[in-house]
């Protein structure tokens, strides 16, 4: 950028700082708007006595915003931390340190299984046992694949033998094929639910897959059915892992439960705050409506009498009311005061009566008195009110006393 123009711009900015009213020039309105778009604070003198659009909008908003809106914002402000807290409460489960060797799961096609609907004869049983014998010989020689072939032949000849399935499952364990072992163990347990070999093989297969909890369960059952040292040895490796997993599960179940309880408590608190805000809002409205003048009797009798009965009301009510109330309260209070209210009543008897003065501060009683004074015939409807009737009767007695003194 041209250095001379930069200097000129700097001089112009310095001049604006010293005399911001320069910006009131209509030709510089574009520059003023640019400064505002950057969030700059521009003095009011830069608007020729007019407010900036931003300031004007903010003030208009503040004037239009009601107390209820403010309360609502305050309420939302209170509830915001709860939402933040909830997001902070996410539970991330830690890894469990487990011991023991785990093998990769075998994904070979399922091995051949026997048909349980096939009739097993004595000859087939004998042939099955012969095939099993060959398998045991192959196992002793370490020929595991050959042993599987002989055991498969034995199972096809006698498909209802749990022992055959259990034996083949044990060979699959030696071959580190846990899934194949589990299939054979399940078949053995379907035929004989008390097959110790079935539980033992399946438990050891689960251990090889790292399913420690399931492994411990099956091995414990196998140990109860037919205890041997191999089961005990495997359990010593499996049980610690199973316990760690169980403790881990309980820990995070507890944390999740606590988190849920906190969430419920926050929701309960939020509703409580919301209800309190609604109550305060309604209370404020009620107080606002009750404090407005109702066109008469604020703090006194009909006609206004602001401030009560000033100066003891010599000679009657404010304005003297010589000769009683204008028009004379035709008919008087029912049951008394016919012909109107005398003008020479000693008002000190009323003013010095603490019960009457206390009654005059009760809006309900004053409303009833106003009603009776405006329409004496309405006294009948107030006679059943235990608060109003005694006050009117007492005032009638005071008036009657003043009239007789005359």
MARVEX-887558 format. One record per residue (C-alpha): residue number from 1; x, y, z. Coordinates in steps of 0.2 Angstrom, whole numbers, plus 5000, padded with zeros to 4 digits. Layout:
N
<nr = NUM&x = X&y = Y&z = Z>
...
***
This chain:
406
<nr = 1&x = 5000&y = 5000&z = 5000>
<nr = 2&x = 5006&y = 5018&z = 4996>
<nr = 3&x = 5016&y = 5025&z = 5011>
<nr = 4&x = 5009&y = 5042&z = 5009>
<nr = 5&x = 4991&y = 5036&z = 5009>
<nr = 6&x = 4995&y = 5026&z = 5025>
<nr = 7&x = 5001&y = 5042&z = 5033>
<nr = 8&x = 4986&y = 5051&z = 5028>
<nr = 9&x = 4975&y = 5037&z = 5035>
<nr = 10&x = 4985&y = 5038&z = 5052>
<nr = 11&x = 4982&y = 5057&z = 5053>
<nr = 12&x = 4964&y = 5054&z = 5049>
<nr = 13&x = 4962&y = 5041&z = 5063>
<nr = 14&x = 4971&y = 5052&z = 5075>
<nr = 15&x = 4960&y = 5066&z = 5071>
<nr = 16&x = 4944&y = 5055&z = 5074>
<nr = 17&x = 4951&y = 5050&z = 5091>
<nr = 18&x = 4953&y = 5069&z = 5096>
<nr = 19&x = 4936&y = 5074&z = 5088>
<nr = 20&x = 4925&y = 5059&z = 5086>
<nr = 21&x = 4911&y = 5071&z = 5080>
<nr = 22&x = 4920&y = 5071&z = 5063>
<nr = 23&x = 4911&y = 5054&z = 5060>
<nr = 24&x = 4894&y = 5062&z = 5061>
<nr = 25&x = 4898&y = 5068&z = 5043>
<nr = 26&x = 4885&y = 5059&z = 5032>
<nr = 27&x = 4899&y = 5056&z = 5019>
<nr = 28&x = 4908&y = 5046&z = 5032>
<nr = 29&x = 4893&y = 5035&z = 5037>
<nr = 30&x = 4901&y = 5020&z = 5027>
<nr = 31&x = 4917&y = 5021&z = 5038>
<nr = 32&x = 4906&y = 5022&z = 5054>
<nr = 33&x = 4896&y = 5007&z = 5049>
<nr = 34&x = 4913&y = 4998&z = 5045>
<nr = 35&x = 4919&y = 5002&z = 5063>
<nr = 36&x = 4903&y = 4995&z = 5070>
<nr = 37&x = 4904&y = 4979&z = 5061>
<nr = 38&x = 4921&y = 4976&z = 5069>
<nr = 39&x = 4913&y = 4979&z = 5086>
<nr = 40&x = 4920&y = 4996&z = 5089>
<nr = 41&x = 4912&y = 5007&z = 5102>
<nr = 42&x = 4908&y = 5024&z = 5093>
<nr = 43&x = 4904&y = 5039&z = 5104>
<nr = 44&x = 4886&y = 5046&z = 5103>
<nr = 45&x = 4893&y = 5063&z = 5096>
<nr = 46&x = 4897&y = 5054&z = 5080>
<nr = 47&x = 4878&y = 5052&z = 5076>
<nr = 48&x = 4873&y = 5070&z = 5078>
<nr = 49&x = 4863&y = 5067&z = 5093>
<nr = 50&x = 4855&y = 5051&z = 5086>
<nr = 51&x = 4859&y = 5034&z = 5094>
<nr = 52&x = 4869&y = 5021&z = 5084>
<nr = 53&x = 4858&y = 5007&z = 5077>
<nr = 54&x = 4866&y = 4995&z = 5089>
<nr = 55&x = 4863&y = 5005&z = 5104>
<nr = 56&x = 4846&y = 5009&z = 5099>
<nr = 57&x = 4842&y = 4991&z = 5096>
<nr = 58&x = 4849&y = 4986&z = 5113>
<nr = 59&x = 4839&y = 4999&z = 5122>
<nr = 60&x = 4823&y = 4995&z = 5113>
<nr = 61&x = 4826&y = 4976&z = 5117>
<nr = 62&x = 4828&y = 4981&z = 5135>
<nr = 63&x = 4813&y = 4991&z = 5136>
<nr = 64&x = 4802&y = 4978&z = 5128>
<nr = 65&x = 4809&y = 4964&z = 5138>
<nr = 66&x = 4798&y = 4960&z = 5152>
<nr = 67&x = 4802&y = 4954&z = 5170>
<nr = 68&x = 4795&y = 4937&z = 5165>
<nr = 69&x = 4808&y = 4935&z = 5152>
<nr = 70&x = 4822&y = 4940&z = 5164>
<nr = 71&x = 4816&y = 4927&z = 5176>
<nr = 72&x = 4816&y = 4914&z = 5162>
<nr = 73&x = 4834&y = 4919&z = 5157>
<nr = 74&x = 4839&y = 4918&z = 5175>
<nr = 75&x = 4831&y = 4901&z = 5176>
<nr = 76&x = 4840&y = 4895&z = 5161>
<nr = 77&x = 4856&y = 4901&z = 5167>
<nr = 78&x = 4854&y = 4891&z = 5183>
<nr = 79&x = 4850&y = 4875&z = 5173>
<nr = 80&x = 4865&y = 4877&z = 5161>
<nr = 81&x = 4878&y = 4870&z = 5173>
<nr = 82&x = 4867&y = 4855&z = 5176>
<nr = 83&x = 4868&y = 4851&z = 5157>
<nr = 84&x = 4887&y = 4854&z = 5157>
<nr = 85&x = 4889&y = 4843&z = 5172>
<nr = 86&x = 4879&y = 4829&z = 5164>
<nr = 87&x = 4891&y = 4829&z = 5149>
<nr = 88&x = 4905&y = 4828&z = 5161>
<nr = 89&x = 4898&y = 4813&z = 5169>
<nr = 90&x = 4901&y = 4801&z = 5154>
<nr = 91&x = 4908&y = 4785&z = 5161>
<nr = 92&x = 4923&y = 4778&z = 5151>
<nr = 93&x = 4927&y = 4760&z = 5156>
<nr = 94&x = 4945&y = 4756&z = 5159>
<nr = 95&x = 4954&y = 4740&z = 5153>
<nr = 96&x = 4955&y = 4725&z = 5164>
<nr = 97&x = 4972&y = 4718&z = 5167>
<nr = 98&x = 4970&y = 4699&z = 5164>
<nr = 99&x = 4982&y = 4685&z = 5164>
<nr = 100&x = 4982&y = 4669&z = 5154>
<nr = 101&x = 4985&y = 4664&z = 5136>
<nr = 102&x = 4971&y = 4667&z = 5123>
<nr = 103&x = 4971&y = 4659&z = 5106>
<nr = 104&x = 4963&y = 4665&z = 5090>
<nr = 105&x = 4946&y = 4658&z = 5087>
<nr = 106&x = 4945&y = 4644&z = 5074>
<nr = 107&x = 4934&y = 4648&z = 5060>
<nr = 108&x = 4934&y = 4631&z = 5051>
<nr = 109&x = 4918&y = 4623&z = 5044>
<nr = 110&x = 4908&y = 4614&z = 5057>
<nr = 111&x = 4914&y = 4596&z = 5059>
<nr = 112&x = 4903&y = 4581&z = 5055>
<nr = 113&x = 4890&y = 4577&z = 5068>
<nr = 114&x = 4880&y = 4561&z = 5070>
<nr = 115&x = 4861&y = 4559&z = 5066>
<nr = 116&x = 4852&y = 4555&z = 5082>
<nr = 117&x = 4838&y = 4548&z = 5073>
<nr = 118&x = 4848&y = 4533&z = 5067>
<nr = 119&x = 4845&y = 4517&z = 5075>
<nr = 120&x = 4860&y = 4510&z = 5084>
<nr = 121&x = 4863&y = 4492&z = 5084>
<nr = 122&x = 4875&y = 4481&z = 5094>
<nr = 123&x = 4886&y = 4479&z = 5079>
<nr = 124&x = 4887&y = 4498&z = 5076>
<nr = 125&x = 4891&y = 4500&z = 5095>
<nr = 126&x = 4905&y = 4488&z = 5094>
<nr = 127&x = 4912&y = 4496&z = 5078>
<nr = 128&x = 4911&y = 4513&z = 5087>
<nr = 129&x = 4921&y = 4507&z = 5101>
<nr = 130&x = 4934&y = 4499&z = 5089>
<nr = 131&x = 4935&y = 4516&z = 5080>
<nr = 132&x = 4937&y = 4525&z = 5097>
<nr = 133&x = 4951&y = 4513&z = 5102>
<nr = 134&x = 4961&y = 4517&z = 5086>
<nr = 135&x = 4958&y = 4536&z = 5090>
<nr = 136&x = 4966&y = 4534&z = 5108>
<nr = 137&x = 4981&y = 4525&z = 5100>
<nr = 138&x = 4983&y = 4539&z = 5088>
<nr = 139&x = 4982&y = 4552&z = 5102>
<nr = 140&x = 4995&y = 4543&z = 5112>
<nr = 141&x = 5006&y = 4544&z = 5096>
<nr = 142&x = 5002&y = 4563&z = 5094>
<nr = 143&x = 4993&y = 4560&z = 5078>
<nr = 144&x = 4978&y = 4572&z = 5082>
<nr = 145&x = 4971&y = 4574&z = 5065>
<nr = 146&x = 4970&y = 4555&z = 5063>
<nr = 147&x = 4962&y = 4553&z = 5080>
<nr = 148&x = 4949&y = 4566&z = 5074>
<nr = 149&x = 4945&y = 4555&z = 5059>
<nr = 150&x = 4943&y = 4539&z = 5070>
<nr = 151&x = 4932&y = 4548&z = 5083>
<nr = 152&x = 4921&y = 4555&z = 5069>
<nr = 153&x = 4919&y = 4538&z = 5062>
<nr = 154&x = 4914&y = 4532&z = 5080>
<nr = 155&x = 4901&y = 4546&z = 5082>
<nr = 156&x = 4893&y = 4542&z = 5065>
<nr = 157&x = 4891&y = 4524&z = 5071>
<nr = 158&x = 4885&y = 4529&z = 5088>
<nr = 159&x = 4877&y = 4546&z = 5087>
<nr = 160&x = 4869&y = 4545&z = 5104>
<nr = 161&x = 4885&y = 4543&z = 5114>
<nr = 162&x = 4890&y = 4558&z = 5124>
<nr = 163&x = 4907&y = 4550&z = 5128>
<nr = 164&x = 4912&y = 4550&z = 5110>
<nr = 165&x = 4908&y = 4569&z = 5107>
<nr = 166&x = 4916&y = 4573&z = 5124>
<nr = 167&x = 4932&y = 4563&z = 5118>
<nr = 168&x = 4933&y = 4572&z = 5101>
<nr = 169&x = 4930&y = 4589&z = 5110>
<nr = 170&x = 4946&y = 4585&z = 5121>
<nr = 171&x = 4956&y = 4582&z = 5105>
<nr = 172&x = 4950&y = 4599&z = 5098>
<nr = 173&x = 4956&y = 4607&z = 5114>
<nr = 174&x = 4974&y = 4599&z = 5111>
<nr = 175&x = 4973&y = 4606&z = 5093>
<nr = 176&x = 4968&y = 4623&z = 5100>
<nr = 177&x = 4952&y = 4623&z = 5091>
<nr = 178&x = 4940&y = 4630&z = 5104>
<nr = 179&x = 4925&y = 4633&z = 5093>
<nr = 180&x = 4925&y = 4615&z = 5087>
<nr = 181&x = 4927&y = 4609&z = 5105>
<nr = 182&x = 4912&y = 4619&z = 5111>
<nr = 183&x = 4901&y = 4612&z = 5097>
<nr = 184&x = 4906&y = 4594&z = 5102>
<nr = 185&x = 4904&y = 4598&z = 5121>
<nr = 186&x = 4886&y = 4605&z = 5117>
<nr = 187&x = 4882&y = 4590&z = 5108>
<nr = 188&x = 4888&y = 4579&z = 5123>
<nr = 189&x = 4878&y = 4589&z = 5135>
<nr = 190&x = 4862&y = 4588&z = 5125>
<nr = 191&x = 4863&y = 4569&z = 5126>
<nr = 192&x = 4869&y = 4569&z = 5144>
<nr = 193&x = 4867&y = 4585&z = 5154>
<nr = 194&x = 4878&y = 4577&z = 5168>
<nr = 195&x = 4893&y = 4574&z = 5156>
<nr = 196&x = 4908&y = 4579&z = 5166>
<nr = 197&x = 4919&y = 4578&z = 5150>
<nr = 198&x = 4907&y = 4590&z = 5141>
<nr = 199&x = 4908&y = 4603&z = 5154>
<nr = 200&x = 4927&y = 4601&z = 5156>
<nr = 201&x = 4930&y = 4603&z = 5137>
<nr = 202&x = 4918&y = 4617&z = 5135>
<nr = 203&x = 4925&y = 4626&z = 5150>
<nr = 204&x = 4943&y = 4624&z = 5144>
<nr = 205&x = 4938&y = 4630&z = 5127>
<nr = 206&x = 4930&y = 4646&z = 5134>
<nr = 207&x = 4946&y = 4649&z = 5143>
<nr = 208&x = 4956&y = 4648&z = 5127>
<nr = 209&x = 4944&y = 4661&z = 5120>
<nr = 210&x = 4946&y = 4673&z = 5135>
<nr = 211&x = 4928&y = 4670&z = 5141>
<nr = 212&x = 4934&y = 4668&z = 5159>
<nr = 213&x = 4917&y = 4670&z = 5167>
<nr = 214&x = 4909&y = 4656&z = 5157>
<nr = 215&x = 4925&y = 4645&z = 5158>
<nr = 216&x = 4925&y = 4646&z = 5177>
<nr = 217&x = 4906&y = 4642&z = 5178>
<nr = 218&x = 4908&y = 4626&z = 5167>
<nr = 219&x = 4924&y = 4621&z = 5176>
<nr = 220&x = 4916&y = 4622&z = 5193>
<nr = 221&x = 4902&y = 4611&z = 5187>
<nr = 222&x = 4914&y = 4598&z = 5179>
<nr = 223&x = 4924&y = 4598&z = 5196>
<nr = 224&x = 4908&y = 4594&z = 5205>
<nr = 225&x = 4903&y = 4580&z = 5193>
<nr = 226&x = 4921&y = 4572&z = 5192>
<nr = 227&x = 4935&y = 4581&z = 5200>
<nr = 228&x = 4952&y = 4579&z = 5192>
<nr = 229&x = 4969&y = 4589&z = 5194>
<nr = 230&x = 4968&y = 4596&z = 5176>
<nr = 231&x = 4952&y = 4605&z = 5180>
<nr = 232&x = 4959&y = 4612&z = 5197>
<nr = 233&x = 4975&y = 4618&z = 5187>
<nr = 234&x = 4964&y = 4627&z = 5174>
<nr = 235&x = 4953&y = 4635&z = 5187>
<nr = 236&x = 4968&y = 4642&z = 5196>
<nr = 237&x = 4971&y = 4652&z = 5180>
<nr = 238&x = 4953&y = 4656&z = 5176>
<nr = 239&x = 4946&y = 4661&z = 5192>
<nr = 240&x = 4956&y = 4677&z = 5196>
<nr = 241&x = 4952&y = 4683&z = 5179>
<nr = 242&x = 4933&y = 4679&z = 5182>
<nr = 243&x = 4934&y = 4688&z = 5198>
<nr = 244&x = 4942&y = 4704&z = 5191>
<nr = 245&x = 4929&y = 4704&z = 5177>
<nr = 246&x = 4915&y = 4702&z = 5190>
<nr = 247&x = 4922&y = 4716&z = 5201>
<nr = 248&x = 4924&y = 4727&z = 5186>
<nr = 249&x = 4906&y = 4724&z = 5181>
<nr = 250&x = 4900&y = 4728&z = 5198>
<nr = 251&x = 4910&y = 4744&z = 5199>
<nr = 252&x = 4904&y = 4751&z = 5183>
<nr = 253&x = 4886&y = 4745&z = 5186>
<nr = 254&x = 4887&y = 4755&z = 5203>
<nr = 255&x = 4894&y = 4770&z = 5194>
<nr = 256&x = 4881&y = 4769&z = 5180>
<nr = 257&x = 4867&y = 4768&z = 5194>
<nr = 258&x = 4875&y = 4783&z = 5203>
<nr = 259&x = 4876&y = 4793&z = 5187>
<nr = 260&x = 4857&y = 4789&z = 5184>
<nr = 261&x = 4853&y = 4794&z = 5201>
<nr = 262&x = 4862&y = 4810&z = 5199>
<nr = 263&x = 4853&y = 4813&z = 5183>
<nr = 264&x = 4836&y = 4810&z = 5191>
<nr = 265&x = 4841&y = 4822&z = 5205>
<nr = 266&x = 4846&y = 4835&z = 5193>
<nr = 267&x = 4830&y = 4834&z = 5184>
<nr = 268&x = 4821&y = 4835&z = 5200>
<nr = 269&x = 4830&y = 4850&z = 5205>
<nr = 270&x = 4827&y = 4858&z = 5188>
<nr = 271&x = 4809&y = 4855&z = 5190>
<nr = 272&x = 4809&y = 4862&z = 5207>
<nr = 273&x = 4818&y = 4878&z = 5201>
<nr = 274&x = 4806&y = 4879&z = 5187>
<nr = 275&x = 4791&y = 4878&z = 5198>
<nr = 276&x = 4799&y = 4890&z = 5210>
<nr = 277&x = 4801&y = 4902&z = 5196>
<nr = 278&x = 4783&y = 4900&z = 5190>
<nr = 279&x = 4777&y = 4903&z = 5208>
<nr = 280&x = 4787&y = 4919&z = 5210>
<nr = 281&x = 4781&y = 4925&z = 5193>
<nr = 282&x = 4763&y = 4922&z = 5198>
<nr = 283&x = 4766&y = 4930&z = 5215>
<nr = 284&x = 4774&y = 4945&z = 5207>
<nr = 285&x = 4759&y = 4947&z = 5195>
<nr = 286&x = 4747&y = 4945&z = 5209>
<nr = 287&x = 4756&y = 4958&z = 5219>
<nr = 288&x = 4756&y = 4970&z = 5204>
<nr = 289&x = 4738&y = 4968&z = 5201>
<nr = 290&x = 4733&y = 4970&z = 5220>
<nr = 291&x = 4744&y = 4986&z = 5221>
<nr = 292&x = 4735&y = 4995&z = 5207>
<nr = 293&x = 4721&y = 5008&z = 5213>
<nr = 294&x = 4704&y = 5002&z = 5210>
<nr = 295&x = 4695&y = 5019&z = 5207>
<nr = 296&x = 4690&y = 5022&z = 5225>
<nr = 297&x = 4694&y = 5019&z = 5244>
<nr = 298&x = 4713&y = 5017&z = 5243>
<nr = 299&x = 4716&y = 5016&z = 5262>
<nr = 300&x = 4699&y = 5024&z = 5266>
<nr = 301&x = 4681&y = 5026&z = 5263>
<nr = 302&x = 4672&y = 5029&z = 5246>
<nr = 303&x = 4677&y = 5045&z = 5238>
<nr = 304&x = 4696&y = 5042&z = 5240>
<nr = 305&x = 4701&y = 5047&z = 5258>
<nr = 306&x = 4719&y = 5044&z = 5254>
<nr = 307&x = 4729&y = 5042&z = 5270>
<nr = 308&x = 4714&y = 5037&z = 5280>
<nr = 309&x = 4704&y = 5049&z = 5291>
<nr = 310&x = 4714&y = 5065&z = 5292>
<nr = 311&x = 4713&y = 5076&z = 5307>
<nr = 312&x = 4700&y = 5066&z = 5316>
<nr = 313&x = 4687&y = 5070&z = 5304>
<nr = 314&x = 4679&y = 5084&z = 5314>
<nr = 315&x = 4660&y = 5085&z = 5310>
<nr = 316&x = 4660&y = 5070&z = 5300>
<nr = 317&x = 4669&y = 5063&z = 5285>
<nr = 318&x = 4681&y = 5073&z = 5274>
<nr = 319&x = 4672&y = 5088&z = 5267>
<nr = 320&x = 4662&y = 5090&z = 5283>
<nr = 321&x = 4647&y = 5081&z = 5276>
<nr = 322&x = 4636&y = 5093&z = 5286>
<nr = 323&x = 4619&y = 5085&z = 5289>
<nr = 324&x = 4625&y = 5068&z = 5286>
<nr = 325&x = 4629&y = 5059&z = 5270>
<nr = 326&x = 4621&y = 5068&z = 5255>
<nr = 327&x = 4604&y = 5060&z = 5252>
<nr = 328&x = 4604&y = 5054&z = 5270>
<nr = 329&x = 4607&y = 5036&z = 5266>
<nr = 330&x = 4589&y = 5033&z = 5262>
<nr = 331&x = 4581&y = 5020&z = 5274>
<nr = 332&x = 4598&y = 5020&z = 5284>
<nr = 333&x = 4607&y = 5005&z = 5289>
<nr = 334&x = 4594&y = 4991&z = 5290>
<nr = 335&x = 4588&y = 4990&z = 5307>
<nr = 336&x = 4593&y = 5007&z = 5312>
<nr = 337&x = 4599&y = 5025&z = 5307>
<nr = 338&x = 4583&y = 5029&z = 5297>
<nr = 339&x = 4584&y = 5046&z = 5289>
<nr = 340&x = 4602&y = 5047&z = 5287>
<nr = 341&x = 4618&y = 5050&z = 5297>
<nr = 342&x = 4618&y = 5065&z = 5309>
<nr = 343&x = 4631&y = 5077&z = 5305>
<nr = 344&x = 4637&y = 5080&z = 5323>
<nr = 345&x = 4643&y = 5062&z = 5327>
<nr = 346&x = 4658&y = 5062&z = 5338>
<nr = 347&x = 4671&y = 5053&z = 5326>
<nr = 348&x = 4683&y = 5052&z = 5340>
<nr = 349&x = 4673&y = 5037&z = 5346>
<nr = 350&x = 4677&y = 5028&z = 5330>
<nr = 351&x = 4695&y = 5034&z = 5328>
<nr = 352&x = 4699&y = 5029&z = 5346>
<nr = 353&x = 4691&y = 5012&z = 5344>
<nr = 354&x = 4706&y = 5000&z = 5341>
<nr = 355&x = 4695&y = 4986&z = 5334>
<nr = 356&x = 4686&y = 4997&z = 5322>
<nr = 357&x = 4703&y = 5005&z = 5316>
<nr = 358&x = 4710&y = 4987&z = 5314>
<nr = 359&x = 4695&y = 4982&z = 5304>
<nr = 360&x = 4697&y = 4997&z = 5292>
<nr = 361&x = 4713&y = 4990&z = 5287>
<nr = 362&x = 4705&y = 4974&z = 5281>
<nr = 363&x = 4701&y = 4975&z = 5262>
<nr = 364&x = 4687&y = 4963&z = 5263>
<nr = 365&x = 4678&y = 4973&z = 5277>
<nr = 366&x = 4682&y = 4990&z = 5268>
<nr = 367&x = 4675&y = 4983&z = 5252>
<nr = 368&x = 4659&y = 4978&z = 5262>
<nr = 369&x = 4657&y = 4995&z = 5270>
<nr = 370&x = 4659&y = 5003&z = 5253>
<nr = 371&x = 4646&y = 4992&z = 5246>
<nr = 372&x = 4633&y = 4996&z = 5260>
<nr = 373&x = 4637&y = 5015&z = 5260>
<nr = 374&x = 4634&y = 5015&z = 5241>
<nr = 375&x = 4618&y = 5003&z = 5242>
<nr = 376&x = 4612&y = 5001&z = 5260>
<nr = 377&x = 4600&y = 4988&z = 5254>
<nr = 378&x = 4615&y = 4977&z = 5251>
<nr = 379&x = 4618&y = 4975&z = 5270>
<nr = 380&x = 4607&y = 4960&z = 5270>
<nr = 381&x = 4620&y = 4950&z = 5260>
<nr = 382&x = 4634&y = 4955&z = 5272>
<nr = 383&x = 4625&y = 4949&z = 5288>
<nr = 384&x = 4631&y = 4931&z = 5286>
<nr = 385&x = 4649&y = 4937&z = 5285>
<nr = 386&x = 4656&y = 4934&z = 5302>
<nr = 387&x = 4670&y = 4947&z = 5299>
<nr = 388&x = 4659&y = 4961&z = 5292>
<nr = 389&x = 4643&y = 4960&z = 5302>
<nr = 390&x = 4650&y = 4964&z = 5319>
<nr = 391&x = 4660&y = 4979&z = 5312>
<nr = 392&x = 4644&y = 4986&z = 5304>
<nr = 393&x = 4634&y = 4983&z = 5320>
<nr = 394&x = 4647&y = 4992&z = 5330>
<nr = 395&x = 4647&y = 5007&z = 5319>
<nr = 396&x = 4628&y = 5007&z = 5320>
<nr = 397&x = 4630&y = 5008&z = 5339>
<nr = 398&x = 4642&y = 5022&z = 5338>
<nr = 399&x = 4631&y = 5032&z = 5326>
<nr = 400&x = 4616&y = 5028&z = 5337>
<nr = 401&x = 4625&y = 5035&z = 5352>
<nr = 402&x = 4630&y = 5051&z = 5343>
<nr = 403&x = 4612&y = 5054&z = 5337>
<nr = 404&x = 4604&y = 5051&z = 5355>
<nr = 405&x = 4617&y = 5063&z = 5362>
<nr = 406&x = 4610&y = 5076&z = 5351>
***
